[in-house]
Amino acid sequence: MKKRLPIGQSDFKTIIEEDMYFVDKSLLIKEVIESGNVLLITRPRRFGKTLSQSMMKYFFDITQNNEHIFKDLKIYKEKNIIEKHLNKHPVIYITFKDLKSNNLKKMHNLLISELSTLYIDHEYVFEVLNEREKDVYNKIMDREALDADYENSIRNLSKYMERYYGKKVIILIDEYDTPIQQAYLHGYYDEIISLIGNLFGMALKDNVYLEKAVLTGITRVSKESIFTGVNNLKVSTVLNELFNDKYGLTKEEVEETLKYYELEYEESEVIDWYNGYNFGGVEIYNPFSIINLVDEKKIRPYWMNTSGNYLIRKLIKEGTVNIKDSVEKLINGEEVECEIIETMVYGDLNLNSESAIWTLFLFSGYLKWTSKKRKNNITMYKVKIPNEEVKDFFVQTVRNMLRESNISIENMLLNLKVGRIKTFTDQFKDLTMNTLSYFDVSGKEPERFYHGLILGMSVGLKEEYIIKSNRETGLGRADVILIPKDKTDKGIIIEFKKYNKDEDKSLKDSAKNGLKQINEKRYEEEIKDHGINDIIKVSIAFDKKEVEIVSNLDKGIELTPEEKIAKNMIENGVDIEFISKMTNLSIEKINNLKNIL
């Protein structure tokens, strides 16, 4: 048995030579050889992209003899490929996975350092260079060259290597979009796009020294922003069939791995936690989580506890009303229909483009697609959360948002349930004043706060309540119904009303109209259908940060028919237990009613 697992190891040669456990994906090499000249492969993080690039480097690299590490793999049976390609090509390999910085200057220096190291690794080409070429080559190694020289560095190196070996070059670029995402997060996106775009454009466009190029990353960035003029680009994403079973683990590969390590788990449990991905129609499991499951022998989140979640958390927190509503639906197990833009540009995220946001979520592994259809000349996809591990991330993200913004929904509702309506009102007003900016960074959409609050309820209260909501954008009508799972507890109806100066005399009047609407439309019937008759009704009206709240616990507020009967009986000194029997109201409810009369 192979005792060592390749946890944290992405160097292919080390894994094979040290006899670590390896799921054989070597036929990827055959598919790459038979595909286009320039390949862009996008998959979520930790799905084997770096390992696959490392494998191809050791397979093609003309400076090595690696037959021994491939002889027991599937690719070795492809004799024609072995004869023509095994260690027969000059290879330029560069990774951008460590290019992470919060400012442009440092990123620029990190990129220059990578290119300098690349040139140092291939310093042997010096013997075929002329004096001018040697001068620029030395400046790049010494990090003293002009930007134009760095932008042209990969193309020129391919020219020098082709001259040295007499063979065209294979270029392998790992995690090409890491600096682009970093630039978006830290505010220097436009500046880095120009530099990276020129670097790739020079290396890939009409490069007569190029045999093949393979780039890997998380997102497919638009040709117009990065791959300008690269007309021979062939792309593999989670949406199409190309290489669809070569990244991540298939069901058969997972079963084989668990069997090899003599682990017995309910298949449904492993599926629920780590399955759910759809790569071009193939069912795929998260490889990072499976290998850690084998190591620790515990079902728990692994992939979601690694780095790389910041941007997703940021987009949920600052998202539009529709984004927050959709996240709530996703957490509740529903599907969301959206447009997916394969050629997404990070700059689109600044425009609150929901399509760009859903595309990033999907390509990054936080969603899976289940079906697609053409609608008004647009391809619409249905997406959902893939598994319990990712669902746990969404739930924890919302909880952290509430914690960071000092929202205590449970405490507010407790005051509401015990009849402390003034305390509840004061808390809610303070909450609105203090935390509105947290959920609405623009300051122009106060609705985001209320939808963020509902999203928080769907997470923070799901153990105690069945939560139902029926909302429309703009909160013209926004009902929230909390049905307690404990039938001795109170049901709660909350209606949000946006102040309309043409219809309401005042903000207080708007709140009263909301309570009237609850009563007239008999929203309580849905709670009563669950055998619960003790119901608190709250109407919350708002105008920007101004809030007014009324409820059926307030004095002078319209009561239900049952509450009116109880009120009259209380005023006439009737025994509370008798009132409860006659009105079907709980004794606690009658006591609360008695306290506010």
Helices and strands as residue ranges (DSSP letters): H 12-17, H 28-33, E 38-42, H 49-60, H 67-70, G 74-77, H 79-85, E 91-95, H 104-121, G 123-128, H 131-141, H 147-151, H 153-165, E 169-174, H 178-186, H 189-204, E 210-217, E 233-236, E 249-250, H 251-260, H 267-274, E 277-279, E 282-285, H 287-296, G 303-305, H 310-317, H 321-331, E 336-339, G 346-351, H 354-363, E 368-375, E 378-384, H 388-404, H 409-417, H 421-439, H 447-460, E 465-471, E 478-484, E 491-498, H 507-520, H 525-528, E 535-543, E 546-551, H 561-571, H 576-583, H 587-596
